[in-house]
Amino acid sequence: MKLTDFDFDLPEELIATRPAVPRSSARLLVSRPEGITDSTVGAFADWLRPGDRLVLNDTKVIPARLSGLRRRSGAAGETEARIEATLLEPRADGTWAALVKPLKKLKLGEVVHFSDHLSAELEGTGDGQAYLRFNLEAEDFDAALAEAGEMPLPPYIAARRPADAQDRADYQTAWARVSGAVAAPTASLHFDAEGLEKLRARGVEFTHVTLHVGAGTFLPVKVEDVETHKMHAEWGEVTAQAAAEIAATRAAGGRIIPVGTTALRVIESAARGGVVAPWRGKTDIFIYPGFHFQAADALVTNFHLPKSTLMMLVAAFVGMDRMREIYAHAVAERYRFFSYGDASLLFPSGQVSKPAADLS
């Protein structure tokens, strides 16, 4: 299985730099064994049945992108250097792993001032990352980061415009609760309070799980043989309550539908024994064609980067041929791509998946 199997031509103008307003006005491509249908997120409930369960990733994106100054005194006086840092994850020793640019302008022990209240000392480096120790902890750190940081927009958006105040709302899900992500679970961005209420009225139930999306989600696949690719690890949790809710839905004949590849990856990580069980830890699960799904009956997801692991996940779920059909249709019909783009509802091949309105 080659990396080129997951490539396609994407016109640059189809890359969305802002979300649809309102969220529910985004388009929705529905892929069933019977074929592909064009719909809208506002009509999403019509495709579900009473008793279906949506699995939602409740991770909360932190304003992880920081800009500050490193000051250094020398024979020629004090010099300054602008330092950009993107926080990745907290470490057991209390430091933060971060991507720092330009790292060569920062020496061990030097301090970067990000605001009047927030600064960090470089304590170490490794694997292309910097390890920063901040001057604040706990709630004080959270408050200072909220003031000084910016939302860490994906590279394909950040290259076109800077993050702004609107992104603080746009790049956060309606149910975000557990801080720790440096990228949003973007399929979830399509749902607002009105849409959730419509789903509840339809008899759809909800379960929350957590997977802190890392910056590694944007890293390119660099190997031609995709089966040799090594995934980055991300922290996640499926609580006992979540596992019980999923089991109850299964027993009652309902379908389990993760909203986003992150929700799918965490429940599949928790289901390696055949059923979704309580689980907590780091997962580097890599889902590509040939993967045996144990937990998900359908998937809500956006349209992904060419040659990405997310394309491979979609191909594993619906099959290579259908994956190609979906993406050819999306390009031809001018769907909007990537994090702020449109959505898809995918059913695996061979599954009866008529719209709820057609069910007797």
Number of C-alpha atoms within 10 A of each C-alpha: 12 12 18 12 15 20 14 14 9 16 10 8 10 15 19 18 21 15 19 18 10 11 21 21 16 21 22 25 24 21 23 22 16 12 11 16 14 14 18 16 21 20 16 20 22 17 15 23 20 16 20 23 25 24 26 25 33 25 28 25 25 24 23 23 22 20 18 20 17 20 15 14 9 7 5 6 7 9 11 13 14 16 19 19 22 24 27 24 21 15 12 7 7 12 19 22 22 22 20 24 16 12 16 7 13 21 15 13 13 14 22 25 20 23 16 8 15 20 21 21 20 21 16 15 17 8 5 10 18 25 25 28 22 18 14 16 12 7 9 13 16 14 14 18 22 15 14 18 20 21 27 26 23 19 10 15 18 12 10 9 11 12 17 11 9 10 16 16 12 20 24 22 23 17 17 18 15 16 14 22 26 27 27 28 29 24 28 27 27 29 21 16 12 12 18 16 13 16 23 15 12 17 16 20 20 20 21 22 23 27 29 27 24 21 20 14 18 15 12 12 16 13 12 14 12 20 14 11 13 13 16 15 17 21 18 25 22 24 18 13 14 21 21 16 19 27 18 14 16 17 10 11 11 20 22 25 25 30 25 23 20 27 30 29 22 30 31 23 25 25 19 14 10 11 16 24 22 16 18 16 14 16 19 14 15 18 24 20 16 11 12 12 16 16 25 22 19 23 25 23 28 28 25 17 20 19 20 19 24 23 23 23 21 25 22 19 26 23 17 17 9 20 21 19 13 23 19 15 16 21 17 10 10 13 21 24 23 21 29 25 24 30 29 25 23 24 21 21 16 10 12 11 20 15 15 14 11 9 8 4
